[in-house]
Amino acid sequence: MGHDVRRISAAETHPLRQAILRPHQDEGAVRWPGDDAADTVHFGAFAGGRLVGVGTLLREAPKGSSDPRAWRLRGMATHPDVRGQGHGAAIVRAALEHARAQGATRMWFNARTSAVPFYEKLGFVRSGHEFFVPDAGPHYYMDVRL
Ligand SMILES: CC(C)(COP(=O)(O)OP(=O)(O)OC[C@H]1O[C@@H](n2cnc3c(N)ncnc32)[C@H](O)[C@@H]1OP(=O)(O)O)[C@@H](O)C(=O)NCCC(=O)NCCS
């Protein structure tokens, strides 16, 4: 099945981000630094005209690096009604395509431990120790070299 992934605004990501990633906080908690940076890209997956998934790609080096060609994926969330239908993977692929087109050296993120197998299927590799993010739980650093 083909997926419908389009670029959306930062504001359009907020309702799904909040409902799925920060359900115990208000909408202010899902406005993140870099959201409005000139080269930040927000992706939305649509099903039947409805926005069902979001993800954001921004130029940012991981901790301990200053690589200007590293890109970070953030705020990945798909609506529980449509999980397992490929929308999340379609967003990640769109982000990878964009990062490659920008000459990225790697794409990285802090993955929720529960989502690590999802990202492994897409070729990302986990490294380091599990760490805890306040309000978001246990995570691993993951990345892929491009
Ligand atoms: C993680 C998330 C974005 C995945 O979105 P999705 O639309 O369900 O993902 P897809 O349908 O594209 O999944 C692609 C493949 O990964 C599998 N998969 C998805 N989530 C998985 C998980 N948590 N564990 C194991 N496998 C998973 C799917 O079954 C599918 O397998 P297939 O290729 O064999 O069919 C979604 O489950 C979500 O929003 N979770 C809650 C928020 C969250 O954890 N976000 C990530 C923060 S880092």
The ligand as a Gaussian input file, in Angstrom:
#p B3LYP/6-31G(d) Opt

LIG

0 1
 C        6.648000       3.782000      17.263000
 C        5.507000       4.218000      16.338000
 C        5.803000       5.632000      15.827000
 C        5.451000       3.235000      15.157000
 O        4.454000       3.675000      14.246000
 P        3.596000       2.664000      13.331000
 O        2.845000       3.523000      12.365000
 O        2.830000       1.722000      14.175000
 O        4.780000       1.877000      12.618000
 P        4.708000       0.999000      11.278000
 O        3.338000       0.448000      11.104000
 O        5.298000       1.773000      10.169000
 O        5.724000      -0.160000      11.668000
 C        6.717000      -0.669000      10.816000
 C        7.066000      -2.064000      11.291000
 O        7.545000      -2.015000      12.652000
 C        6.721000      -2.798000      13.506000
 N        6.587000      -2.084000      14.780000
 C        6.012000      -0.882000      14.986000
 N        6.143000      -0.533000      16.273000
 C        6.795000      -1.539000      16.880000
 C        7.232000      -1.755000      18.217000
 N        7.015000      -0.854000      19.174000
 N        7.881000      -2.910000      18.484000
 C        8.101000      -3.836000      17.519000
 N        7.743000      -3.667000      16.237000
 C        7.084000      -2.534000      15.928000
 C        5.399000      -2.891000      12.781000
 O        4.669000      -4.015000      13.192000
 C        5.853000      -2.980000      11.329000
 O        6.321000      -4.289000      11.086000
 P        6.270000      -4.941000       9.596000
 O        7.216000      -4.126000       8.765000
 O        6.740000      -6.327000       9.829000
 O        4.849000      -4.841000       9.168000
 C        4.128000       4.164000      17.037000
 O        3.932000       2.878000      17.579000
 C        3.962000       5.173000      18.162000
 O        3.544000       6.306000      17.931000
 N        4.229000       4.753000      19.403000
 C        4.037000       5.577000      20.578000
 C        4.962000       6.759000      20.626000
 C        6.409000       6.360000      20.468000
 O        6.902000       5.468000      21.119000
 N        7.085000       7.080000      19.561000
 C        8.479000       6.867000      19.300000
 C        9.245000       7.715000      20.240000
 S       10.977000       7.454000      20.002000

